[in-house]
Amino acid sequence: MEDLSEFVASVVEFLVGGVLFTIAVIILVSGIIKGMPPLSDAQARMLSPESALFTALFLAIAYAMGVVAEHIARGLFEVLLDRITVRRKEFLDPSSVIGKGGDGEKMPAWRNRPTQFFLGGYTIDQRNEARAERERQRAKVMTFHLSLHEEIQSQLKRLRLERVFTLSLAVVAVSLLLRGDIKYAVIATAFTGVLVWVVHDRFARYCGAIVRYYKMVAEDNLTQTSSKVETGGSIS
């Protein structure tokens, strides 16, 4: 039953994100393509809101667009999560950071340079190391503590919708700019910037929750181990 509720929640999440992104794309396309031929009467009836085919097509397209939008948004915002991840000492040893006590690479490979630019001096290997440690801690929390698992999952769900909403608003801002509505394009861009900050803050809280809950799980395991040793029980 729990798996079914998770599936339904995921479907609804993708549909909501898909609707937002689809509307934004329609606005963008309608601003770019001019003089589209009108629909015939048969086509108009087929695609009317009362049509069952329209409902099925709308749900299918919205779900597919939700999946695509989530994938695009995750790729675009991944650098924000990486910046927060590599800066937490719980995920990356500060002594391994270039220019902060570690030897590092004096002449990084060309493939490291874009990563260092976006992450502020961290290499691909350091980013991967921090990511791996973050996911290790998250996996342990989600394995050993059900309520904390649910809290992290809820953070992820909010993150996905916030990222898709931000992406959709950015597409609307571009659409308004192409139409020449500079005033509204600036307003939409400003709101997009606010949403980017919201996503960044959510990433910070997400990483903070992993660190905090991992410490709680580690302390619980240590306490249980100590109790077993004192009572002569098994610690395996």
Disulfide bonds with the S-S distance in Angstrom:
none
